[in-house]
Amino acid sequence: MTNVYIEGIGMTKFGKFIDKSMKQLLVEASIEALEDAGNPKVDAVFVGNFMGGSIGNQEILGALVANELGLGYIPTAKVEGACASGGIALRQGIMGILSGEYDTVLIAGVEKMKHASTADVTQAINAAMDNDSNEKQAGLTFPGFFGVLANRYFYETGATKEHLAMIALKNRENALNNSLAQFQKPTTMEEIMAARIITSPLGLFDCSPTTDGAAALVITRKKGAIHIRSSAQSSGPTQMQDADDLLSLPAVRESGRLAYEKAGVGPEDIDVVEIHDCFSMTEMLAIEELGFFNKREGWLAVEQGRTKATGDKPVNTSGGLLSRGHPIGATGVAQMYQLVQQLRGTAPNQVENARLALAQNLGGTGSYSTVHILERL
């Protein structure tokens, strides 16, 4: 177990903000988190971001925050781990506190994507693949990668495209109660099933959107109400051909195992979960890899409604990446924001008496995974 606590949280609304710069979004979320924490003295800043340089021509994000907020000449850094940038930034802050170097750290994550063309965003995202791999050189994209996994899952189980649609619908229904979520419009199974195909079998609703937004946390060694019980990170294969099992995400499985071991708990103890559902298929695989359901049986849990906010293992009560939105560098931090709300009893789709919460943040084609377990004291 760690001796690190979350003292403050902040988050912008997720969506499209042409009139706001990346710095403005970052500062907005950071101010909210600092005020929520009572404006403590900050010893360091870590910012998760993936494509600020490639599509926004903006780097030095940590220094921007420290300078804009008058935090002094403290150490700052941007952390890049593809879509896991936010979760890795948080872990770096935790390690800094556990080392004794810092007492209080500001963690933030940000991405601004909506101003760029689809082609530019796709090219930037594809940097999270192995350029030398045969599959990348053959033109494989992230929707294509998870589409292959979905088709294999259908082949090996009784699952169908309808089960992926159930995940997409659940997350959209959860987002309707989240005022900060990108999508606030109701949908139906019929609309999801009829939506245009992005890459078979994944349709529009099965894929996370491009998003602008930021989120922030203040973490500290000072004991508080929200305890970071464990933090874990693992790596996995960088190309599909290296996988022993197409339906396995080893980084998710291993980071989950380490997090449970460090926290002294098991998957059965977790009350509420935020999972990296960049695609509906990713959520399906992750709920199995994290031990919530047996391998190749996650679809049955989805069919039975067990992952709904009212189920016995609520997953993505915020709306997840599919409907809350996916500003890449901010996602891992936003997951923590939502879970702190759950443990404080102030969340949309509040889970009754939630005490233990788990966040899982993924990067690349399963190349990185972080898992954090939170506890309400």
N, C-alpha and C positions, 0 to 999 in steps of 0.2 A: 504493500500500500504506500501511496505517496503522502507527504505532508503539504499538499498544495490545495488551495481552495479558490473557488470562483467568487469574486467579490462584486463584480459589476458586469452588465451585459448591455449591448446596444446593437441596433440593426436598422438599416434603411428599409423602405419598401422595395421590393424587387420588381423589376419591369423594364421600361424604356424611359431613359432620362437624357434626351438629347441636349437639354439646357444645363446639365450638370457635368462637371469634369470628374475624372476618376479621383482626383485629390479631394474634391468637394464631398463626394460620397464617402470616402475614407474618413475624412475629418468628422462628418456628421455622425457616423456610427461610433467613432472613437469618443467624441464628446459625450454621447449618451451613456456609453459604458463607464467613462470616468465619473460622470455625475451620479450614476447609479451606485458607484463604489464609494462615493463621498469625496471625490477628487483627491486621491492619495498621491504621494510622491512616487513617480514611476522611475524605475532603474534601467529599463531597456524596452525596446519595441521590436516585435517581429511581425512582419506583414506577409501573408500568403497571397501570391499573385502568379498567374501563369503567362498571360499574353499582353501585359502592359506595354512592353517594348515592341512586340511584333505588330500589333494593330493599333496601339495608342501612342507610340513613340514616347512613352513615359516610364522611366525607371526611378531609382533612388527613393522608393516609396516610404521606407522607414524614416529616412531623413526628412521627407516632406511632412510626415505626421509630427515628428518631434519638433521641427521648426515652427510649423503652423500653430501648434498647441502650447508652445513655450515650455517644452519639457526639459530644456537644457541640453548640455553637450553629452548626452547619454549614448551608449551603443545602440545601434539600430541595424536591422537587416531585412532584406526581402528574401523570402523562402519560396523556392519553386519545386513542386513535385507534381506537375500536371494538375489533374483535378483533385489531388490530395494535398495541394499546397497549403490549404487552411489547416488541415489536421496536423500536418508536419510542422507548421509554424507554431501551433499550440504546443506540440511535443517539445520543440526547441526551447520554448519559454519555461515549460515544466522542468526540463533538464537544467536550465540555468538556475532556477530556484533551488532544486535539489542539490546542485553542486555547491551551494552556499554563496555563489557570486551575486545573486540578486534577491531582493525581498519581494518586490512587486513588479510585474511585467504587464505591459499592454500588448495584447494579441489582436491583430486585425486581419481581415481578408477582403479583397476587393477585385472586381472585374468590371470592365465596361466594354460591351460587345455589340450593342444594338446599332451603333453608328457605322459599323463596318459591313461590307458586302458579305453575302453567304460564302462566296469563293475565298475571300480573305480569312474569314473565321475558320472555315474548313481547313485551309492550309495551315493556319496557326495551330489548330487542335491536332492535326495530324503529325505535328512535331513530337507528340507524345507516343509515337510509334518508333520502332527500330528502322531507320532509313535503309539499312543494309539487308533487311529481311526480304525474302522472296515475296511474301504476301504484301508488304508495303510497295514494293516495286511493281507488283501486279495490279495495284490500284485499290487494295482493300482499305476501307474506311471504318470508323468506329461503328456506325450502324450496320455495316456489312459484317463486322466481327461478331457483334452480339446477335445479328440475324442468323449466322451460322450456328451459334450456340443454341438459339431458340429452336431451330429446325432439328438439331440433334436431340434436344430435350424432348420434343414432341415424339421423335422416333423411338426413344428409349422408355417413355412413360405414357400414361394415358392423357397427358395434357394436350390442349389445343390452343389456338389463337384466342379463344374466349377467356382462357385463364389469364393471359396477359392483359386482356381488356378489363378483367375484374380488378387487377392491380391498378391500372390506369384510372378506372372509375373510382376506386376507393380513395386514391390520392387526390383526385379532383374534388371529391366530396369533402375531404378533410380541408382542402385549401379554401373552400367557400367560407369557412369560419375563421380563417386566418387573414386579418386585414393587411398583413404585409406580403401576402403571396402574390405572385405574378398573375395567376389566372383566377378570376372571380366569377366566371360564367359557368353555370351548370352544364352538364353533358349527360348522355345516356349510353347504354351499352350499344344501342343501334348505331348511334353516331360514331362511336369509337370503332366499331367493327367495319363501318362503311368508309372510314377515312382513307385518304390516299396512302398507298404503300410507299414507305421510304426505302426499305430494302426488305424483301420478303423474309419472314412474315410480319416484320415490324411496320406498323402504321404510324401516322402522325402523332397520335396520342401515346404511343409506346416510347417516344423519344423525348428527352429533356430539351427545353428551348434554349435559345441564346438569351442572355439576361444581363442587365445592369444592376449592380447592388453592392452593398458592403455590410459587414458585421464585425463586431469587436467584443473582446472580453478583457476584464482586468483579473489577473490571477495573482495570488499572494501566498506567502507562508503563514500569514496570520489566520488563525482558525476562524472559520465561518460556517454558515449554514449549509453550503454546497461544497462537498468534498470531492476532489478528483481522486477516486479510489485507486484507479490504475490507468496507465498510459502504455500503449504498445504499438510497435510498427514493424512491418515485414515487407519483403520484396517478393516478386514472383516472376514468371517467364515474361519476356518482352515480345514474344511472337507465338502464334498459335501452334506452330509445328513443334515447339519445345514442350507442349503440355502433355503430361501423362494421361490426362483425362480431360476431354473437352468440356465436361460439365463440372470441372473443379476450378476454383480460384484459390490457389495455395496461399497467396498473401493474405487473403481474407481469413481463411481457416487458421493460419498460424498466428496472425495478429490477434484474432479472437481467443485462441488458446492461451497465448501469453497474457492477455488482459484478464481473462478469468483466473488464471493461476496467480497473478500478482494481487488481484482483488480478493482472492479467497472465496469466490462465488462461482456459480455455474449458470448456464443459459436459462435454467428453470427459475432462477432468482430474479431475473430482469423483468421490470414492470412495464417499461416503455422503451421503444427503439426508434432511432433515426438511422436509416440505411441509405447508402449511396445508390439510388435508383436512377442512374443516368439513362437507363432503359428499363422497361418493365421486366425484361428478362434478367437484368442484373439483380433486381430485388428478389426475384425467384431463387436465383442461385445463392445469394447472400444469406437468406433466412435459413438455408440448409447448411451452408458452410459455418455459420455461427452457432450451429447446434440447436436452433429453436425447433427444427423439424428434421426428420430423417432425410438422408440423401434421396433425391428423386421422388420425394413425397411432399415437397413444398406446395405443389399445385393443389393437393387435396386440402391443405390448410387454408389456402386462398379460397377454394370453392366452398369451404365450410364457414367462411367469414371470420376465421380465427385471428387474422391480422388487421381487422378493422379496429377503429378506435374503441368499439364496444366489445371486441374479442378478448381472448385470454392472453394474446401476445400482440398488443397494438404496435403497428409499424408505420412510421411516417405520418404521425398525427398532424404534422405541419402542412402536409401536402407533398412532401418530398421534392426531389429535384424535378419530377415530372410536372408538378403544378405549383409548388412554392416558387420554383425557378432555380436556375443553375448558373449564377455568376461565378465562374470556375474557382477563382482563388478565394472567394468568400464562402463557398459551400460548407467546408468543414467547420468553420467558425459559426455559421448560421445554424448548423445542427446542434451545436452546444447551446446557442441562444434558446432554441426551442425546448431543449431538455431541461435547462435551468428553469424556464417557465413552468414546465411540468412539475418539477420538484418543489417549486415555490407555490404551486397551486393556482397559477395565473394563466395557464395555457389555453389556447383554443383547443377544443376537443380534449378537455382535461380528463386524464386518467385518474380515477379515484384512488387516493392513498398511495400514489406513486412514490417509491422510496429509492429504487435503484434504476438507473437509466443507462443505455448504451448507445454510443454513436460510432458508426463505421464509415470511413471516408476512403474512396478508391481513386487511384491515379493510373493512367495509361490503360492498357488492355489487361489490367490486373497486375501491373508492374509494382505498384505501391499500395499499401493499405495501412491505415491507422485505426485503432480501436481505443476509445476512452470510456471508462465506466465511472459514472457519477453517483453520489450517494447524498441523500438528504439526511442531515444530522438532527 
